[in-house]
Amino acid sequence: MKQGTRTAPPTFGPPPTVPGGDFANLTDWGRVVANDLADSPKYLISLTDPKQPEEPALEKTLISIRARGHLGDEQFQLTIGDTTVQTFSVQSSFQTFTFTSPAVVNASDIRIDYTEVLYDDGQDQNLVVDFIEVNGNRYESESPTTFSTGAWLNGSIIPGFGRGDTLHYSGYFQYDMLVP
Ligand SMILES: [Ca+2]
């Protein structure tokens, strides 16, 4: 079967400028213009907030512990919240032990745990913690805001505040506590 005459594909030339001229392609031309406008950067609408939230600053906490043992073979654990983060071995003279937490830590979240206490044939292990520092702020173990559970005081071991800087029995120091 003989095919009919093909229509040439439309070409989009300049718009007609002469009234009464050939408007055959005006509709196509108008669509081209509309598409061009839509693609124009000045018509692009960003759906994202240009004010991106700032990256939170990296916070970390430097914790220092000044401690020694009576025998020099004692150990203690640094506990933050309810997580033991590191075990330290002390000597018989004071040393400063440090731990850097990648998070913000309040002094009251810090506990110095002393759990493995030996008393054998007069070999009396005791842990002495002079103080801790949290980002440079010092908290004394003997402070009335320090709670401890393993200090021998006045003939007995009773948990309480400001009971010295030595743990004679298994227990802990917790700092910067609200005194009831
Ligand atoms: Ca002290």
Boltz pocket constraint, residues with backbone or C-beta under 6 A from the ligand:
constraints:
  - pocket:
      binder: B
      contacts: [[A, 129], [A, 130], [A, 131], [A, 140], [A, 141], [A, 142], [A, 165]]
      max_distance: 6.0
